Amino acid sequence: MAYRDTSTLDKVGQFNLDKLEIISYRQDKSEAGPKLMDIRGITLNFEIAEDILSNNLVGSLIVYDAQDIKTLLPITGLEKLSFKMSTPGFDGYDCTSESGHPMQIYKVDKVKLDPKTGKQQLYKIFFCSEEMYYNTLNRVSQAFEGPIEDAVDKIFRTRTYLNSKKPLFFEPTKSNSKFVIPNLRPYKAIGMLSSMAKSAKYDNAGYLFYETSKGFQFRSLESMLAMGGASLRPPAWKFMTQIVPITDTKVEGVKNVKRRMSTVINYQFDRPVDTMINIMSGMLSNRLIVHDAFNKTLTTTDFNYKEKFAKSFHTDEGTDNFLSPDTPFGDTGKTLFEHPLSMLMTMTETSKIHNNYEFPKAAEILPLIVSQMQTMKNMNLNLEVYLNTNINAGDVIEFSNPVIQPKAPGEQEEENPYASGRFLVLAVKHIVNIEAEQGSTIIKCFKDSVRTPLPSESDPLIVGTEEKEKADINEADLAIST
């Protein structure tokens, strides 16, 4: 089997897999170091994924094993996987022991004999970042003071916590707090800190902690959409649904392969509209009642999606590009943004608990977090494109999609004003079919605004007859019987 290993991208779906070997926990008696086994020759399929809602990189590979290496090594869950994978000419995943950070093998599954021969075995090997093991082995029971990002960095680096040697990219917070972590696993502790973090640059709240091919990220959702608190982040790539002919690159006259990588193989929208869930989850409006035990006060804060919208950066910029029309509902006389009792939250917080250190105010964080977390579940777009390791979770991409309706011959296709535009990448999965020498990338993304504002009406939609009859069921039954 031939393996592509070049720095020149001359075919869509092309990949580099420079190295793929298992590092055993056992020592090699003939050499000073652990036993190594190159498994490129027996690997059929390779996958690796990253997600802004998941802390670690995870992946798997399918092997066709004629030597039963899972027994000979053996594979026990203490081994590491060393590899380097990328789209030629782009950054990718360096998980080698020489220049990167090998992944941890944690499971072997789906073992079965080849039905044709009855001798070779097919099975799946799962791997993850080493930090995932440390997270399950250790707990954080410690007080932290000062900026929240300093506490996250300490948990991230400390040997008895996550013990990570990887880069950590963080967004500065507006905080000077003192936290006591009550015996939580490291990721749970970071999650607790993330939920209390408020950005120093953006009118945003709540941070995410996740890993990409470049390292770990600790940042707010809005920092993924904007740069420096001043401008929208440019898209990492532009994709389109129009079919671009794919020809052999050796044929004279073939043009820009990178342009043809913008072709979407398949796409699917999940939940483009689910207003009932948006109402019930507090995305459009919610109310928070906070009891301050120190000052003995009750404070009520109402969140209005429309009022907050203009103060934040979004995928498609515009002051009224909401995901829901600004139109009154029924005979309520109010829009869906003006019903805070659709979700009611209560909590207790205490002022002056640590003298000069202050917790961020729940009213400034919680209502917005609730809205943002639900917003990420709207307008979810799933794309299958040709392998592209230039795309990471947390990037912005652009998607062009026409209005699906009949057209007269020669009539120009019109771009969908609501489904097209900028999207934030939630997750990516890179899939390499080694036998077919072809790779693809699955992208899950969402948009929190539309390119063209949805039509609004000043008058609500009220249809149907008005019947306010009140009837005794016994009298109704008697009328039927007679």
C-alpha positions as CSV (number, residue, x, y, z in Angstrom):
1,M,0.0,0.0,0.0
2,A,1.4,3.4,-1.0
3,Y,1.3,6.2,1.6
4,R,1.2,9.9,0.5
5,D,3.8,11.9,2.4
6,T,4.3,15.1,0.5
7,S,4.1,18.8,1.4
8,T,2.3,19.6,-1.9
9,L,-1.4,19.4,-2.1
10,D,-2.3,18.1,-5.5
11,K,-5.5,16.2,-4.9
12,V,-8.6,16.8,-2.7
13,G,-8.9,14.4,0.2
14,Q,-5.1,13.9,0.2
15,F,-3.5,13.4,3.6
16,N,-0.1,12.9,5.2
17,L,0.2,10.2,7.8
18,D,3.9,10.3,8.5
19,K,4.0,8.1,11.5
20,L,1.6,5.7,13.3
21,E,3.0,3.5,16.0
22,I,2.1,2.1,19.4
23,I,4.5,2.8,22.2
24,S,4.3,0.0,24.7
25,Y,4.6,0.3,28.5
26,R,7.0,-2.6,28.3
27,Q,10.7,-2.0,27.8
28,D,12.5,-3.3,24.7
29,K,15.4,-5.5,26.0
30,S,17.5,-5.0,22.9
31,E,17.2,-1.2,22.9
32,A,17.2,1.4,25.6
33,G,13.5,2.4,25.6
34,P,10.0,1.1,25.3
35,K,8.9,-1.4,22.7
36,L,7.5,0.3,19.5
37,M,5.2,-1.2,16.8
38,D,4.5,0.5,13.5
39,I,0.9,-0.2,12.6
40,R,0.4,1.9,9.5
41,G,0.5,-1.2,7.4
42,I,-2.4,-2.8,9.2
43,T,-4.5,0.3,9.8
44,L,-7.6,0.7,7.6
45,N,-9.3,3.8,9.0
46,F,-8.1,6.6,11.3
47,E,-10.3,9.3,13.0
48,I,-9.6,12.2,15.4
49,A,-12.1,14.7,16.7
50,E,-12.2,18.0,18.7
51,D,-15.2,19.8,20.2
52,I,-15.6,23.1,22.1
53,L,-18.0,21.3,24.4
54,S,-15.5,18.5,25.2
55,N,-12.3,18.9,27.1
56,N,-10.0,16.6,25.1
57,L,-9.1,15.3,21.7
58,V,-10.4,11.8,21.1
59,G,-10.0,9.4,18.2
60,S,-10.0,5.8,17.0
61,L,-8.5,3.6,14.4
62,I,-9.6,0.3,12.8
63,V,-6.8,-2.3,12.3
64,Y,-6.7,-5.5,10.2
65,D,-4.5,-7.7,12.4
66,A,-3.0,-11.0,11.2
67,Q,-0.4,-11.2,14.1
68,D,-2.7,-10.6,17.1
69,I,-0.6,-7.7,18.3
70,K,-3.2,-6.8,20.9
71,T,-2.0,-10.0,22.7
72,L,1.7,-10.0,21.8
73,L,2.4,-6.4,22.9
74,P,-0.1,-6.6,24.8
75,I,-2.5,-3.7,24.6
76,T,-3.6,-3.0,28.1
77,G,-4.6,0.7,28.2
78,L,-1.2,1.9,29.4
79,E,0.2,2.3,25.8
80,K,0.5,5.5,23.9
81,L,-0.1,6.2,20.2
82,S,2.4,8.3,18.3
83,F,1.4,9.8,15.0
84,K,1.5,12.9,12.8
85,M,-1.4,13.6,10.4
86,S,-2.3,16.5,8.3
87,T,-3.6,17.9,5.0
88,P,-0.4,18.5,2.9
89,G,0.6,22.1,3.2
90,F,-1.4,22.8,6.4
91,D,-0.9,22.4,10.1
92,G,-2.2,19.2,11.5
93,Y,-1.8,16.9,14.5
94,D,1.7,16.3,15.8
95,C,1.3,13.6,18.4
96,T,4.8,12.2,18.1
97,S,7.2,11.6,21.0
98,E,9.9,13.6,19.2
99,S,8.1,16.9,18.6
100,G,4.6,16.6,20.0
101,H,2.5,14.8,22.6
102,P,1.5,11.2,22.0
103,M,-2.1,10.2,22.8
104,Q,-3.1,7.6,25.3
105,I,-4.7,4.3,24.2
106,Y,-7.5,3.5,26.5
107,K,-9.7,0.9,24.9
108,V,-9.9,-2.0,22.4
109,D,-13.3,-2.9,21.1
110,K,-15.3,-4.6,18.3
111,V,-13.0,-7.5,17.9
112,K,-14.1,-9.9,15.2
113,L,-12.6,-12.4,12.8
114,D,-12.5,-11.8,9.1
115,P,-15.4,-13.9,7.8
116,K,-13.6,-14.6,4.6
117,T,-10.4,-16.1,6.1
118,G,-11.3,-16.9,9.7
119,K,-7.8,-15.9,10.8
120,Q,-7.2,-12.2,10.6
121,Q,-8.9,-9.9,13.2
122,L,-10.6,-6.6,12.7
123,Y,-10.9,-4.4,15.8
124,K,-11.0,-0.8,16.9
125,I,-8.4,1.0,19.1
126,F,-9.6,4.1,20.9
127,F,-7.3,6.9,22.1
128,C,-7.5,10.2,23.9
129,S,-5.3,13.0,25.3
130,E,-3.1,12.0,28.3
131,E,-4.8,14.7,30.4
132,M,-8.0,12.7,30.3
133,Y,-6.3,10.0,32.4
134,Y,-4.9,12.5,34.9
135,N,-8.5,14.0,35.2
136,T,-9.8,10.6,36.3
137,L,-6.9,9.9,38.7
138,N,-6.8,13.2,40.6
139,R,-9.0,15.7,42.4
140,V,-8.6,19.4,43.2
141,S,-9.1,20.4,46.8
142,Q,-7.5,23.9,47.1
143,A,-8.2,27.6,47.4
144,F,-7.4,29.9,44.5
145,E,-7.3,33.7,44.5
146,G,-6.8,36.3,41.9
147,P,-7.8,36.2,38.2
148,I,-9.7,33.0,37.2
149,E,-7.3,32.3,34.3
150,D,-4.4,31.9,36.9
151,A,-6.4,29.2,38.8
152,V,-7.1,27.4,35.5
153,D,-3.4,27.5,34.5
154,K,-2.4,26.1,37.9
155,I,-4.8,23.2,37.7
156,F,-3.7,22.6,34.1
157,R,0.0,22.5,34.9
158,T,0.2,21.0,38.4
159,R,1.6,17.5,38.4
160,T,-1.0,16.2,40.9
161,Y,-3.9,17.7,38.7
162,L,-3.8,17.6,34.9
163,N,0.0,17.7,34.6
164,S,-0.1,19.0,31.0
165,K,2.9,20.1,29.0
166,K,0.8,21.5,26.1
167,P,0.2,25.1,25.2
168,L,-2.7,26.9,26.9
169,F,-4.3,29.8,25.1
170,F,-6.5,31.9,27.4
171,E,-8.7,35.0,27.2
172,P,-8.2,37.4,30.1
173,T,-11.1,37.6,32.5
174,K,-12.5,40.5,34.6
175,S,-12.1,38.9,38.0
176,N,-10.3,39.1,41.3
177,S,-11.9,36.3,43.2
178,K,-11.1,33.7,45.8
179,F,-12.5,30.2,45.2
180,V,-12.3,27.1,47.2
181,I,-12.5,24.0,45.0
182,P,-14.3,21.3,47.0
183,N,-12.6,18.0,46.1
184,L,-13.6,18.0,42.4
185,R,-11.9,16.4,39.4
186,P,-9.7,18.8,37.5
187,Y,-12.1,19.3,34.6
188,K,-15.0,19.7,36.9
189,A,-13.1,22.3,38.8
190,I,-12.2,24.2,35.6
191,G,-15.8,23.9,34.6
192,M,-16.9,25.5,37.8
193,L,-14.4,28.4,37.3
194,S,-15.5,28.7,33.7
195,S,-19.1,29.2,34.7
196,M,-18.1,32.2,36.8
197,A,-15.7,33.8,34.3
198,K,-16.6,37.2,32.8
199,S,-14.6,38.5,29.8
200,A,-12.4,41.5,30.2
201,K,-13.1,42.7,26.6
202,Y,-16.5,41.5,25.7
203,D,-20.0,41.9,27.1
204,N,-20.1,38.2,27.5
205,A,-20.1,35.5,30.2
206,G,-19.1,31.9,30.7
207,Y,-16.0,30.4,29.3
208,L,-15.3,27.1,27.5
209,F,-12.3,24.9,28.1
210,Y,-11.4,22.6,25.2
211,E,-8.5,21.1,23.2
212,T,-7.6,21.5,19.5
213,S,-4.6,20.5,17.4
214,K,-2.9,23.7,18.5
215,G,-3.4,23.2,22.2
216,F,-5.9,23.9,25.0
217,Q,-8.2,26.9,24.9
218,F,-9.8,28.8,27.8
219,R,-12.1,31.5,26.3
220,S,-15.6,32.9,25.9
221,L,-17.8,32.1,23.0
222,E,-17.7,35.7,21.8
223,S,-13.9,35.7,21.5
224,M,-14.3,33.0,18.9
225,L,-16.5,35.3,16.9
226,A,-14.5,38.5,17.2
227,M,-10.9,39.7,17.5
228,G,-9.5,42.1,20.1
229,G,-13.0,43.2,21.0
230,A,-13.2,45.4,18.0
231,S,-14.0,43.4,14.8
232,L,-15.4,40.2,13.5
233,R,-13.0,37.3,13.1
234,P,-12.3,36.4,9.5
235,P,-13.5,33.0,8.3
236,A,-10.9,30.2,8.3
237,W,-12.5,28.7,5.1
238,K,-15.4,29.3,2.8
239,F,-17.6,26.4,1.7
240,M,-20.3,26.2,-1.0
241,T,-22.8,23.6,-2.0
242,Q,-22.3,24.0,-5.8
243,I,-20.6,21.0,-7.2
244,V,-17.0,21.7,-8.4
245,P,-15.7,19.2,-10.9
246,I,-12.9,17.0,-9.4
247,T,-10.3,15.9,-11.9
248,D,-7.0,14.2,-11.8
249,T,-4.4,16.8,-10.9
250,K,-1.9,15.3,-13.2
251,V,-4.1,16.4,-16.2
252,E,-2.9,19.6,-17.7
253,G,-5.1,22.6,-17.0
254,V,-6.4,21.6,-13.6
255,K,-6.7,24.7,-11.4
256,N,-6.5,25.6,-7.7
257,V,-7.0,22.4,-5.6
258,K,-7.7,24.6,-2.5
259,R,-10.6,26.2,-4.3
260,R,-12.0,22.8,-5.0
261,M,-11.6,21.9,-1.3
262,S,-14.4,24.4,-0.7
263,T,-16.9,22.0,-2.3
264,V,-19.4,20.5,0.2
265,I,-19.9,16.8,-0.3
266,N,-23.0,16.5,1.9
267,Y,-24.8,18.9,4.3
268,Q,-27.7,18.7,6.7
269,F,-29.4,21.3,9.0
270,D,-30.5,20.2,12.4
271,R,-33.2,22.2,14.3
272,P,-33.3,25.3,12.1
273,V,-36.5,26.2,14.0
274,D,-37.5,24.9,17.4
275,T,-39.2,27.9,19.1
276,M,-40.9,25.9,21.9
277,I,-37.6,24.7,23.2
278,N,-36.1,28.1,22.9
279,I,-38.9,29.6,25.0
280,M,-38.7,26.9,27.7
281,S,-34.9,26.9,27.9
282,G,-34.8,30.7,28.5
283,M,-32.9,31.5,25.3
284,L,-35.3,34.4,24.4
285,S,-36.2,35.6,27.8
286,N,-35.6,34.5,31.4
287,R,-35.8,35.8,35.0
288,L,-33.2,35.3,37.8
289,I,-34.0,36.0,41.4
290,V,-30.9,36.3,43.7
291,H,-30.9,36.2,47.4
292,D,-28.0,38.0,49.0
293,A,-27.5,36.5,52.4
294,F,-25.1,39.3,53.5
295,N,-27.2,42.3,52.6
296,K,-30.5,40.4,53.1
297,T,-31.8,41.5,49.7
298,L,-33.7,39.9,46.8
299,T,-32.7,41.1,43.4
300,T,-34.7,40.3,40.2
301,T,-33.0,40.4,36.8
302,D,-34.9,40.0,33.5
303,F,-33.0,38.9,30.4
304,N,-34.2,40.1,27.0
305,Y,-32.6,38.5,24.0
306,K,-33.3,41.5,21.8
307,E,-31.8,44.0,24.2
308,K,-28.7,42.0,24.8
309,F,-28.2,41.2,21.1
310,A,-26.9,44.6,20.0
311,K,-24.3,44.6,22.7
312,S,-22.5,41.5,21.5
313,F,-20.7,40.1,18.5
314,H,-22.5,37.5,16.4
315,T,-21.8,35.2,13.4
316,D,-23.5,37.6,11.0
317,E,-23.3,41.2,12.2
318,G,-26.3,43.4,12.4
319,T,-28.4,45.0,15.2
320,D,-31.6,43.2,14.3
321,N,-30.5,39.9,12.8
322,F,-32.2,37.8,15.4
323,L,-33.0,34.2,15.1
324,S,-36.6,34.9,16.0
325,P,-38.8,37.6,14.4
326,D,-39.4,40.8,16.4
327,T,-43.2,40.3,16.2
328,P,-45.8,40.2,19.0
329,F,-47.2,36.8,19.8
330,G,-51.0,36.3,19.7
331,D,-53.0,38.6,21.9
332,T,-50.3,39.0,24.5
333,G,-49.2,42.4,23.1
334,K,-45.6,41.3,23.6
335,T,-42.8,39.6,21.6
336,L,-41.3,36.4,22.8
337,F,-38.4,38.4,24.2
338,E,-40.6,40.0,26.7
339,H,-41.9,37.0,28.7
340,P,-39.3,36.4,31.4
341,L,-41.4,33.9,33.3
342,S,-40.9,31.4,30.5
343,M,-37.9,30.4,32.6
344,L,-37.5,31.3,36.2
345,M,-34.2,30.7,38.1
346,T,-33.4,31.3,41.8
347,M,-30.1,31.2,43.6
348,T,-28.3,32.5,46.7
349,E,-25.0,34.5,46.7
350,T,-23.2,36.2,49.5
351,S,-21.3,39.6,49.3
352,K,-18.1,40.2,51.1
353,I,-17.5,36.5,51.8
354,H,-13.7,36.9,51.2
355,N,-13.2,40.6,52.2
356,N,-11.6,42.3,49.2
357,Y,-12.2,39.4,46.8
358,E,-15.5,39.4,45.0
359,F,-17.3,36.7,43.1
360,P,-18.7,37.8,39.7
361,K,-22.4,38.8,40.0
362,A,-24.7,35.9,39.0
363,A,-27.0,38.4,37.4
364,E,-24.3,39.4,35.0
365,I,-23.4,35.8,34.0
366,L,-26.1,33.2,34.5
367,P,-29.0,34.6,32.4
368,L,-26.6,35.1,29.4
369,I,-25.0,31.7,29.8
370,V,-28.5,30.1,29.7
371,S,-29.3,31.9,26.5
372,Q,-26.0,31.3,24.8
373,M,-25.9,27.5,25.6
374,Q,-29.4,27.2,24.0
375,T,-28.4,29.4,21.0
376,M,-25.6,26.9,20.2
377,K,-28.4,24.2,19.6
378,N,-30.1,26.3,16.9
379,M,-29.3,26.3,13.2
380,N,-26.8,23.5,13.5
381,L,-25.2,22.7,10.2
382,N,-23.4,19.4,9.6
383,L,-21.0,19.5,6.7
384,E,-18.9,16.7,5.0
385,V,-16.0,18.2,3.1
386,Y,-12.7,17.0,1.8
387,L,-10.0,16.5,4.5
388,N,-9.0,19.9,5.8
389,T,-6.9,20.0,9.0
390,N,-6.8,23.8,8.7
391,I,-10.2,23.8,10.4
392,N,-10.4,23.7,14.2
393,A,-13.2,23.7,16.7
394,G,-13.8,27.4,17.6
395,D,-13.1,28.7,14.1
396,V,-15.5,30.7,12.0
397,I,-16.3,29.4,8.5
398,E,-18.5,30.8,5.7
399,F,-21.2,28.7,4.0
400,S,-23.0,29.5,0.8
401,N,-26.3,27.8,0.0
402,P,-28.8,28.6,-2.6
403,V,-32.6,28.9,-2.2
404,I,-33.9,25.4,-3.1
405,Q,-36.7,26.2,-5.6
406,P,-37.3,25.7,-9.4
407,K,-35.5,28.0,-11.7
408,A,-36.0,28.8,-15.3
409,P,-33.2,27.9,-17.7
410,G,-30.3,30.3,-17.4
411,E,-31.8,32.0,-14.3
412,Q,-29.3,32.9,-11.6
413,E,-29.5,31.0,-8.3
414,E,-30.3,33.2,-5.3
415,E,-28.4,32.7,-2.1
416,N,-30.4,31.7,0.9
417,P,-30.5,34.8,3.1
418,Y,-31.0,32.8,6.3
419,A,-29.2,29.5,5.8
420,S,-26.1,31.1,4.2
421,G,-23.5,33.2,6.0
422,R,-21.0,32.8,8.8
423,F,-21.0,29.8,11.2
424,L,-19.0,29.0,14.3
425,V,-17.5,25.5,14.3
426,L,-18.6,23.5,17.3
427,A,-16.8,20.3,16.4
428,V,-14.7,18.7,13.7
429,K,-13.9,15.1,13.0
430,H,-11.2,14.1,10.5
431,I,-11.6,10.7,8.9
432,V,-8.8,9.1,6.9
433,N,-9.5,6.0,4.8
434,I,-6.0,4.7,4.4
435,E,-6.8,1.9,2.0
436,A,-8.6,4.2,-0.3
437,E,-6.0,7.0,0.2
438,Q,-8.8,9.5,0.8
439,G,-9.7,11.7,3.7
440,S,-12.7,13.8,4.7
441,T,-13.7,16.2,7.5
442,I,-17.1,16.4,9.3
443,I,-17.9,19.8,10.6
444,K,-20.6,20.6,13.0
445,C,-21.3,24.4,13.3
446,F,-24.0,26.9,14.2
447,K,-25.1,30.4,13.6
448,D,-26.6,32.7,16.2
449,S,-27.8,35.3,13.8
450,V,-29.0,35.6,10.2
451,R,-27.4,37.5,7.3
452,T,-30.7,39.2,6.4
453,P,-33.1,40.2,9.2
454,L,-36.2,38.1,9.4
455,P,-39.4,40.0,8.5
456,S,-41.2,41.5,11.4
457,E,-44.7,42.7,11.8
458,S,-46.2,45.3,14.2
459,D,-49.5,43.4,14.3
460,P,-49.6,39.9,15.7
461,L,-51.0,36.9,13.9
462,I,-54.5,36.2,15.3
463,V,-56.6,33.7,13.4
464,G,-59.6,31.4,14.2
465,T,-63.0,32.0,15.7
466,E,-63.5,33.1,19.3
467,E,-65.5,30.5,21.2
468,K,-65.8,30.9,25.0
469,E,-68.5,28.4,25.7
470,K,-68.7,26.8,29.2
471,A,-70.8,23.7,29.3
472,D,-71.8,21.1,31.9
473,I,-70.7,17.7,30.7
474,N,-73.7,16.0,32.2
475,E,-76.1,18.3,30.3
476,A,-74.1,17.6,27.1
477,D,-74.4,13.9,27.6
478,L,-78.1,14.2,28.2
479,A,-78.6,16.1,25.0
480,I,-76.8,13.4,23.1
481,S,-78.9,10.6,24.6
482,T,-82.2,12.3,23.8
